[in-house]
Amino acid sequence: MGQTAAVDFDAMWAELEPIGRDARTGGYHRFAWTSAERECRQWFLEHADQRGLELEADGNGNLIAWWRPDPDVRAGGVITGSHLDSVPDGGAFDGPLGIVTALAAIDVLRDHGFRPQRPIGVAVFSDEEGGRFGLPCLGSRLMTGAVSPARAAELRDRDGTYLLDAMSAAGFHGTPGPSMDHLHDAYAFVELHVEQGRGLADLDRPVAVGSAIWPHGRWRFEFGGEANHAGTTQMADRRDPMLTFAMTALAANKQARLADVRATFGRVLVEPNGTNAIPSRVTAWLDARADATPALEALVEVVRRQAAERADRDGTTLEVVAESVSRAVELDHALRDRIASALDDPPRLGTGAGHDAGILASAGVPTAMLFVRNPTGVSHSPAEHADRADCHAGVEALATVLTDLSR
């Protein structure tokens, strides 16, 4: 990679890195349609404009900036990109690395005097993490029709703000709904992402090609009980939903370990949430992932069954609602083989993390992924990291892939 492109990456990263960062924890709070995420989007718009890229925006908040050397050629382009939003107190690299790398890769191609025969687009998908409205990959799901506008209109954040009101407050007045026409019958979509595991660190390699995305989902567990006084209510007389939840969390951990899959209760709401009050309701969200759909379904079912049995013993109630479920995605075999050949056969890694790439692949778009080494494997945390040299290797790899696919 040329020195100019490395400097371009470093300069862009330095601009983007402080936005939305918590000075206390070092983590990021770039939730969809908030001021921090809007500032990131404005950063992207400015860099797209500096490069003379043609911007398109759909009614879902998704952006695509196109490099079209031949303005008459619009269909069959190669698209790359990722997202700019974060989980609560998340890391710097999850999402933004794919955006900065994409812009730097275009700089590499231009530095080399390359003129693509296909348009090249850089996409920014909205609300990929679902950190505010609870539904991951919301922008790409709306784009592909995987989520209806009616369901999206019902989504609310933790403060009770509806999605459409948040979009309007942010100055966006589009109408959510299917928008695949903005992809212009894409020839390929390639998402570069920091690896969210230790695969590349263990292999001592900077870049890998993605092979598959595990099936995964989020289930809301509603435990109902009876509020009462913590000091006067005898233990035998309680209908405490916190006990049912606590057993359920332990059961999920045990079952996931036994099956070598993933189960996490990472978000819990307690009502009335008083130190000296027995809860009346506990709402907890199960994030479950497995390498195959039958294993995922079996995990969720056994956790649900054990929770129901415990609820019966505790005198509490249980309701389980599937909020989002994504099937397993095998990334395009021909495309990933072509990319692997262009990159001299790097490692191939599957992932338990969800991505917009998986949503587009499920909608029939030829899709591939590149992963950049994460030395600790930590993600969705301020400790998430990629060494600068590996980021530059990611730029070089993506530039090579875009060159090959856009000829």
N, C-alpha and C positions, 0 to 999 in steps of 0.2 A: 504494500500500500504506500502511496506517495506521502511525503511529509505534509503536504498541504492538506490532504484529507484527514490525517491524524490530528492536525491542528484544528481543522474544522470541527471534528467530533469533540475534542476537548473543550473548545470554546462554547459549542452549543450545550454540552453537558454542564458546564459551569454556570450558564445562564439559567438552565431549567432546575438544577439541583436544589436551590434554596426555596423554591416555591412550595408552600404548604407544609414545610418541615417544622416539627415541634422542637423548639430549642431545648426543651427539658429531656426528651427521650431520644431525639434524633430521628423519630419515625415520621411518616407522612400522613396527612389528612386531606386528601384530594378527592372528596366525594363528588359525585355527579351533580352538576348544576349549582355548585357552591363557588365562592369567589376564588378559591385556590385552583379549582379545576378550570374555571373560566380563564384564569390568568395563564394556565398551561396551554389552553386552546388558542389564546391570543398569541402566545409565543409561536405556536405552530403556524398560525396564519401569516405572521410576519416573515417567518423563514420560507414559507411556500411562496410568498410574494417576492422576496429577494431573489428567488431562483426562477421567477417567471412561470411558476406552475399554475395551471388552470384549476381553480377550486370548484368543487361541487359539494353541496350539502343536502342531505335528505331531511324528511320530516321527523326523524328520530334522533337527530343530533350527530349522526355520523358524518365525517368529512373525508373526502378523497381529493388530493392535490395531484393533478396529472401533468406529466412531462410528455408533451406531444410534439416532437420535431416536425411531424406532418400533421397539421391541424385537421386535415380531411379524414384521417384514419382515427376512428373512435372505438371500434369494437375490437375484441380479442386482445386486450391489454394484459400486462403482468402487474399484479398488485402486491404490495408488501405493506407492512405497518403493524400496529398493535393498538394500545390504549394508553390514556394518560391518567385515569382515575386510580385510586388506591383503596386497599382495605384500611380499617382503622389502625393507625399507628404502623403502617406498612413500610416496606422497603423502597429504596430509590429506583430499583432496576426493573421491577415487575411491571411491564408495559412500556414505560418511557424508553427503555433501551432499544426496543424495536422501532420506535419513532425516530430517535436521534440517529440510529444506525442507518435507517432507510434514507434519510436526507444526506448523510455523509456518503453513502454508497452512490447516490446520484452525482455528488461532487466528484467521486472517483471516476465514474464513467465519463463525465465531462472533461476532467483533467486529461484523460487518455484520448480525448477526441472521438469517443464512441457515439454513434448516432443510432439509437434503437429503431428497429423496423416495426416494433409494436409499442403502443403507448405504455408508459410505466406510471403507476399510481401509488401514492403513499396514503394509506388509510388510517384514520383515527376513529376507533369505535367508541361509542358512548357507554358509560356505566357497565364496563366489563366485569368489574368485581362484584357488583350488586351490594356495595358497602352501604349505600344509602337506602335503596328501595327493596333490598332483599332478594332480587332476582338477578343472578349472574348473567353476563353476556346479553343484557337487555337490548342494547342498540342493534347487535347483529341478529338477535332473535326477532326483533320487530322487522328488520330489513328483509329477512328470509320468510316471514310469515309464521315462524315457530311460536310466536306469541301474538295474540290478537290485540288490536288497539283498545278493545273494550276491557280486556284484562289489565292492560297497562294503565288505563285510566283509573283503575281501582287501587293501584299501588300507592302506599303511603309510607313516609319515613317514620322514624321513631318519635318525631314531634307531631305527627299527624298531618304533615303537609303532603298533599297529593302530587303525583309526578307531574301532571300537566301544569299545576300551579307553580311548581318549582321551575319548570322549563320557562314558563312565562315570566316569572320573577327574574330569571337570568337573561331576559331579553330575547328569548327564542320563542317564536310563535308558529312553528311548523305543526303539521298534522301527522301524528305517528301512524305508521302503517307500512305494508310491504313496499320495498324500494329497490328491488334487485336490478331495475333498469339502470341504476347508478353504477353498477359494475360493468355495464356494456359488454355482456357476454364474455366475461374474463377468461383469458386463456389459462391463467394460473393465479393462485394466491399463495404467497410464502410469508409466514409470520416468523420473525426472529424473536427469541425470548430468552431471558436468563434462565438457566436450568434451576428447577426448584427441588433439587436433590443433589446427591454426591456422585452421580454416575461418571461425569467427566473428570471430577477430581480424582476418583479412584483409578481412572484409566490414564490420567495425566495427559489429557487432550483438551485443546481449547474450544473446539466446536464439534457438534454432533448433528445428525439429521434425525428428525422425529419419525417414529414408526407408527405409534398409535396413542390414542387418548383413552384412558380408562372410563368406563361408565361411572357416573357419580350423581349425587343429588342431595337435596336438602329436605328434611322432614320436620314439621313443627309438631312437637309433643305438648299437648295441653293437659295439665294435671289440675283437677279441681278438688277443693276440700272445704273446710269450714274455718273461717277466721275466729280466733279466740285469744284469751289472755295467756301470755307465756308463763305467768306466775301462779295463776289460780286453777288452770285446767289440768286435771290429772292426766298422766301419760296415757292411761288406758282409755280415756275418754276423747282422745284427739283424733281428728281426721286431717292429718297433716300431709299436704301434697309434696312438701319438701322431702319427706322420707321416701315417697314413691319415686320422685325424680332422682334422688341420690342413689337408690338401688339401680335405677335404669342406667345412669351414667356408668356405674361400676360394671353392670352387665354388658353394656356396649363395648367397654374397654376389653373385658374378658373374651367376648365372642370374636372381636376383631383380631385379637392376638391368636386365638385358636385357629382362625381361618386364614391368617396372614393377609388380612385386608385392612381397611382404615375406617375408624369410627371416632367422631369427635363431637362432643357437646361444647361449643365455644361461645354460645350466647344464651343468657338466661335472664328472664324477667320475673320478678317476684311481686305479688300483690298481697297485702298493702305495703310490703317492704318496710315493716317496722321492726326495730330490734327486739321489742318486747311483745310482739304479736305473732301468733301462729299464722302462717300464710293462708289465704283463701284460694290462691291460684299460683301455679308456677308454669311458665311457658318457656320451653327450651327447644333449641334447634339442633337437630342431628345432621351433621355432615358425614355422609357415608360414601366410600369409594372402594372399588374392587377391580381386579383385572378382567373380569367377565361378568356379564349381566346376571346369570344364575347365582353367582356368589354374592353379588350385591343384593339381590332380592332375598336370598336366604338370610343374610345378615340383618336386614331391616325387619324381616318377619320375626326372627327369633328375639330381637330386642323388643319389638312391639308386644309379642306374646308374653315375655317375662315381665314387661312393664304392666300389662293388663292383669296378670296374676298377682303382682304385688299390690296394684291398686285395689283389687278385690279384698286382699287381706287388710289393707290400711283404711278401708272405707272411703276411698277417694275415687275419682272418675278419671278417665283417660280418653282423649281424642287425638288421633294422629292424622295429619294432613300433609300430603306430598306437595311441597311448594314448587319444586323444580326437579326434574329428572332428565339427565342427558345420557343417551345410549353410548355404547362403545363406538369409537370412530377409528377405523383403519385409514390412515392417511394415504393418498393416492399412490399406488405402488409404482406405476410408470414414472410419475413425477419425482418421487423420492429416489428412485433408481437413477434417473437422469441427473438429479442434483448431486447424488453421491459420486457419480462418475466425474462430474465437473469439478468436484472438490477432492478428487483422488481418494475416494472411499473412506470418509470419516466414520466414526462409530455411529450406530443407530440406537436410539433410546426411546422407549415408551415413557409416558408420563401419567401420573395420577392427578394432575392439575387440569382444570378446564380452561379452554381458550376460545376466542372468537373463531380461530381456525377450525375448531371442531364443529361449530354451528354452520359455517360456510360449507365445509365438507359434507355435512349431513344434507345440505340443500343442493348438492350436486356440483359444487364448484371444485375443480381440481385443486387440491390443497396440499401443502407441505409445511414443515416447520424446521427451523434451525435453532439449536440451543447453544448458549455460550456458558462456559464453565463458571460455576459458583463454588469457590474453594471450600466453603464450610457446608454447603447444602442447605443453609438456613434461608427461608423465604417467608413472606408475609410478616416481616419483623424488621426493626431497624438494623439488625445484623446482616441482612441480605447484602450480597456484595458480588462484584465481578472486578477482577484486576483490569487496569486500563489497557495493558497489552492484549488481554483476551477480548476486550471490547473492540480494539483495533482489528484483531483477527476476525471478529464477527463482521465488521464493516467490509473487510477484504473478501470474506466468504460470500456475503450477500451481494457484493458488487460482481463477483464471478458468476453467481447464480443468475442475477438479473441480465448480465451480458449474454449468457447462454440461452435464457428463455425468451429474450426479446429480439433475437436476430431474425 
